[in-house]
Amino acid sequence: MSKITDIQGTFKLHNGVDMPYFGLGTYLADNDEEVIDAVKFALQSGYRHIDTAAAYKNEEGVGKGIVDSGVAREDVFLTTKVWNSDQGYESTLKAFEASVKRLGTDYVDLYLVHWPVAGKYKDTWRALEKLYKEGRIKAIGVSNFLKHHLEDLLGSAEIVPMVNQMEFHPHLVQQELLDFCNTNKIQYEAWSPFMQGKLFELDITKELEDKYGKSTAQIVLRWNLQKGVVTIPKSVHKNRIVSNSEIFDFELAPNEVAYLDSLHKGERSGPDPDNFDF
Ligand SMILES: NC(=O)c1ccc[n+]([C@@H]2O[C@H](COP(=O)([O-])OP(=O)(O)OC[C@H]3O[C@@H](n4cnc5c(N)ncnc54)[C@H](OP(=O)(O)O)[C@@H]3O)[C@@H](O)[C@H]2O)c1
């Protein structure tokens, strides 16, 4: 694993692409000044990775925020995702064109299959492989794929996914899945590192906060990175966008990483990839 250095540091994907291990999530950020300002401010504060999805209905705002930031497009790692109702080969190709149009760009850095829609995700994957080979996407990956979904996909895929974006926080560590991804060189990426905010009601990091003079958010994000997991905390507040990124001046000890690992309860704040109906 690469060393954790700074807000623009990267993990190398199996195709050689450098993916910034720290980024901004945008789920539930409105497609107006809210997301535009958050993206612009984050990039001006040093972030170089923005995560959106067709389903968040804020791709236009994300694209505007990138332009308004003054940071060159090629210096930003931009992820979007194909939504479930668009899955299938032809429909994914169309959905991709619609996404890049809304984003105001002609390529994305990472395109993800948002959920493992039964009977469709293999055709969706073939469309991602085609777009990747054409150079429209720098890296392709999946999201919410459990081990059996990955094994099934790997059975027919020409290209091994570069990333699996999963719910990941102290109550949902899924170490076996993380190990499986590491073994297969699939970069693990955390969504909802704060359990969509519920983390702040739990008192699980107090000792570490006192020891390092850091917040709950900072302790948990640092733990993500030390586990080799890319993380994309969402905030639309400037003070939080900055403080969430202040995690490069301390290091958790191995027993502290293990302590956070030990809190795993299999508790989800979002849907179960084996049982979703959307
Ligand atoms: N692939 C998928 O299926 C999937 C699913 C869910 C999410 N995601 C991605 O992952 C990103 C992160 O996940 P998420 O948005 O679900 O949840 P999250 O990042 O775990 O939590 C976001 C919540 O925490 C608040 N917050 C942020 N920083 C804080 C701080 N320092 N102190 C207190 N509260 C703070 C935010 O509020 P404010 O904004 O008001 O600050 C927001 O309510 C998403 O935005 C999205 O890009 C992907």
The ligand as an ORCA input file, in Angstrom:
! r2SCAN-3c Opt
* xyz 0 1
  N     -22.237      3.866     -4.054
  C     -23.275      4.050     -3.265
  O     -24.254      3.291     -3.297
  C     -23.261      5.193     -2.315
  C     -24.232      5.278     -1.304
  C     -24.178      6.357     -0.443
  C     -23.175      7.310     -0.574
  N     -22.246      7.238     -1.577
  C     -21.186      8.257     -1.752
  O     -20.458      8.352     -0.534
  C     -20.501      9.695     -0.061
  C     -20.427      9.732      1.455
  O     -21.524      9.043      2.040
  P     -22.841      9.769      2.634
  O     -23.050     11.097      2.033
  O     -23.938      8.784      2.504
  O     -22.572      9.891      4.168
  P     -21.375     10.339      5.131
  O     -20.276     10.967      4.370
  O     -21.115      9.170      6.002
  O     -22.088     11.425      6.046
  C     -22.569     12.641      5.538
  C     -23.315     13.352      6.670
  O     -22.399     13.735      7.712
  C     -22.445     15.159      7.885
  N     -21.058     15.578      8.178
  C     -20.015     15.636      7.323
  N     -18.886     16.013      7.966
  C     -19.215     16.172      9.258
  C     -18.490     16.560     10.411
  N     -17.183     16.796     10.362
  N     -19.167     16.647     11.600
  C     -20.495     16.377     11.670
  N     -21.243     16.019     10.610
  C     -20.608     15.914      9.406
  C     -22.990     15.713      6.603
  O     -23.686     16.915      6.823
  P     -23.407     18.316      6.045
  O     -23.348     18.044      4.574
  O     -24.599     19.116      6.455
  O     -22.112     18.828      6.607
  C     -23.981     14.614      6.196
  O     -25.186     14.753      6.904
  C     -21.813     10.216     -0.646
  O     -21.962     11.606     -0.543
  C     -21.747      9.648     -2.035
  O     -20.892     10.427     -2.840
  C     -22.276      6.176     -2.436
*
